[in-house]
Amino acid sequence: MIKPVMKDPIFLAQPSQPAGPEDLPTAQDLLETLIAHKEGCVGMAANMIGVSKRIIAFDDAGKYTVMFNPEIVKCSGRYEAEEGCLSLSGQRKALRYQTIKVRYQNERFQLRYKTYTGWSAQIIQHEIDHCNGVLI
């Protein structure tokens, strides 16, 4: 179900709780909401639809990916980016890394590791910031 986008900075600044199998419907709602906003959005975290769980969804070079409990375990190539967000107006500067290695769980809650570079890495970092209560 497509959900309204959360814009309350007090809610968004709260770190999200770990996700579990009971949160699969939230992940589906998150993905549907992201797809509904695909013209102006490439990634979303669950708190952006009002659910304080560590779930992200993003467009990874044309394929949508959902991660549960993502964490960056390695990073390199620091740079400064300028980003926008559906939850907040305007553009803001953010420090990002060109290459990141992410530990996460898939939809079957199996532990996975994957390395991302470039645009996909930047999107993931932005959404993990949301999970951590960091506003960009």
PLY file of the C-alpha trace (Angstrom):
ply
format ascii 1.0
element vertex 136
property float x
property float y
property float z
element edge 135
property int vertex1
property int vertex2
end_header
0.00 0.00 0.00
1.31 3.45 -0.89
1.85 5.41 2.32
2.13 9.17 2.92
5.67 10.51 3.25
6.63 11.44 6.83
7.91 15.00 7.12
8.12 15.39 10.93
11.81 16.07 11.72
11.37 15.04 15.37
10.13 11.58 14.33
12.74 11.26 11.58
15.56 12.13 14.02
14.84 9.05 16.16
17.01 5.96 15.48
14.99 3.06 14.09
14.55 -0.32 15.78
15.79 -3.62 14.29
13.41 -5.23 11.78
12.17 -8.82 11.90
10.01 -11.15 9.81
6.87 -9.49 11.22
7.96 -6.35 9.32
7.68 -7.88 5.83
4.38 -6.00 5.18
6.14 -2.72 6.03
8.86 -3.55 3.50
6.20 -4.13 0.84
4.53 -0.80 1.67
7.94 0.91 1.53
8.69 -0.55 -1.89
5.26 0.40 -3.27
5.64 3.95 -1.91
9.12 4.27 -3.45
7.85 3.08 -6.83
4.96 5.57 -6.63
7.55 8.37 -6.18
10.10 7.02 -8.69
10.11 10.26 -10.72
11.70 12.17 -7.84
13.04 9.55 -5.46
15.59 6.72 -5.69
15.53 5.40 -2.13
13.48 5.36 1.06
13.79 4.18 4.64
10.84 2.83 6.65
10.74 5.88 8.92
9.88 7.93 5.84
6.51 6.14 5.82
6.07 6.47 9.57
7.50 3.11 10.69
10.58 3.24 12.90
12.24 0.04 11.66
15.63 -0.55 10.01
14.39 -1.25 6.48
15.50 0.48 3.30
14.43 0.20 -0.34
16.30 1.69 -3.28
16.71 1.68 -7.04
19.95 -0.17 -7.78
20.59 0.60 -11.45
17.00 -0.14 -12.46
16.35 -3.00 -10.03
14.62 -2.36 -6.72
16.32 -3.79 -3.66
15.07 -4.07 -0.07
17.46 -4.49 2.87
16.61 -5.29 6.46
18.93 -4.08 9.23
21.62 -2.68 6.89
24.97 -1.58 8.30
28.05 -0.24 6.56
31.00 -2.38 7.62
33.69 -0.91 5.35
34.03 2.30 3.34
36.58 4.18 1.25
36.90 7.20 -1.01
35.35 9.98 1.04
33.77 12.90 -0.86
31.21 15.67 -0.36
27.81 15.32 -2.04
24.71 17.47 -2.24
21.47 15.61 -1.66
17.74 16.13 -1.52
15.12 14.12 0.34
11.37 13.57 -0.03
10.96 14.12 3.71
12.76 17.48 3.80
12.78 20.46 1.47
15.89 21.72 -0.28
19.36 20.32 -0.84
22.02 19.66 1.80
25.69 18.75 1.81
26.65 15.31 3.09
29.92 13.40 3.44
29.77 10.13 1.54
32.07 7.30 0.46
32.61 6.12 -3.10
32.74 2.44 -2.08
30.90 0.76 0.80
30.48 -2.80 2.00
27.05 -3.44 3.54
25.97 -6.18 5.92
22.21 -6.70 5.77
19.45 -9.29 5.82
17.37 -10.20 2.79
13.61 -10.85 2.80
14.23 -14.35 4.25
16.38 -12.74 6.97
19.50 -14.44 5.71
22.67 -12.47 6.41
24.30 -11.01 3.30
27.28 -8.81 2.43
27.60 -6.76 -0.72
29.92 -4.04 -1.97
28.45 -1.01 -3.73
30.10 1.88 -5.54
29.09 5.24 -6.96
25.45 6.30 -7.09
24.06 3.13 -5.47
26.53 3.51 -2.59
25.44 7.12 -2.09
21.74 6.19 -2.01
22.35 3.41 0.54
24.35 5.74 2.78
21.53 8.30 2.72
18.93 5.68 3.66
21.08 4.16 6.42
21.44 7.69 7.79
17.63 7.76 7.99
17.68 4.49 9.96
20.17 6.05 12.34
18.06 9.18 12.84
20.45 11.39 10.88
18.63 14.05 8.86
20.18 15.15 5.58
0 1
1 2
2 3
3 4
4 5
5 6
6 7
7 8
8 9
9 10
10 11
11 12
12 13
13 14
14 15
15 16
16 17
17 18
18 19
19 20
20 21
21 22
22 23
23 24
24 25
25 26
26 27
27 28
28 29
29 30
30 31
31 32
32 33
33 34
34 35
35 36
36 37
37 38
38 39
39 40
40 41
41 42
42 43
43 44
44 45
45 46
46 47
47 48
48 49
49 50
50 51
51 52
52 53
53 54
54 55
55 56
56 57
57 58
58 59
59 60
60 61
61 62
62 63
63 64
64 65
65 66
66 67
67 68
68 69
69 70
70 71
71 72
72 73
73 74
74 75
75 76
76 77
77 78
78 79
79 80
80 81
81 82
82 83
83 84
84 85
85 86
86 87
87 88
88 89
89 90
90 91
91 92
92 93
93 94
94 95
95 96
96 97
97 98
98 99
99 100
100 101
101 102
102 103
103 104
104 105
105 106
106 107
107 108
108 109
109 110
110 111
111 112
112 113
113 114
114 115
115 116
116 117
117 118
118 119
119 120
120 121
121 122
122 123
123 124
124 125
125 126
126 127
127 128
128 129
129 130
130 131
131 132
132 133
133 134
134 135
